[in-house]
Amino acid sequence: GVFANPASAKAPAKLRVLYECAPIALLIEAAGGKSSDGVKSVLDIKNLTTNDRTQVCYGSVTEVKRFEEYVGVKYLPVGAYSN
């Protein structure tokens, strides 16, 4: 199974990385699952503020990869990912 909270043009990301996404991602990944914000692991997100928000997907490796393929960064604001 998976838990997904994707962002869209009409519904921006609601979950805060520092308080709501990262702690669960740590538990999921420690148990052998995967977390993603559409591009990378939630644990790899660098926070600029305590209020940074992101879309998220937690679950089995194959299901989270499917989330990345279908959703990815399609609905995130321009500039949200600068490598």
N, C-alpha and C positions, 0 to 999 in steps of 0.2 A: 504494500500500500504506500501511499504518498500523501503528504500534506503540502498543498500549494496555495500561495497567496500572491497571484500575479498582479502586476500593475497594468493599467491601460490608459488610454488617452483621457477617459472620463473618470477613472478611479485611480489616482496616484497611489504609490506604495504607502502603506500605513504602519507597518511594523518597524520599530526602531532596532537598528543593528546591535547596538551595545547592550540593550536590556532585554530584548525579546528574541532576536534572531541568533546571535552568537552563542548564548548559553545552551540552547537546544541543539544547535549545530555541533557543538562540542560533544554532547552526549550521543547524538546520532552517528557521528563519524567514529567515535570511540567504539561503538557497537558494530561497526562494519558497514554502515550505510553511507549516504552521501548527502551533502547540502549544496545548494547552488542559488546564486542570484540571477541566473540566466547565462552567466559567463564563467564564473569561477566559484570556488568554495566560499561560503559565507565567512569562514574563518580567515580568509585572505583579504577581506575588505578593510581598507584603511579608513578609520573614522577621522573626520575633520572636526566634528562637534558631537556632543552627546545626543543630539536630536536627528542624526542622519538616519534616513529610512531607506528600505530596499524591498523589492519583491523577493520572494523566497520559495524554495521547494526543498522538502526533506523526504527521504525515503530510500528505497533500494537503489543501487547504482544504475541499473538499467532504466528504471522509471524516471530518475532525475535526469539522465541523459536525454530521454525523450522530451522532458520539459525544456531543456536547453535548446533542443532542435526546433520545437514548435514556438516557444515564447522568446527565448534569448533576450536580447535587449530591444526588441521591436518597439515596446511601448515606454521605454525609459527616456527621460529628458536628454536632449542633445548635450554632450559633454559630460555625461554621468560616468563615462569610462574613458579615462585618458591613461594610456599605458606609457 
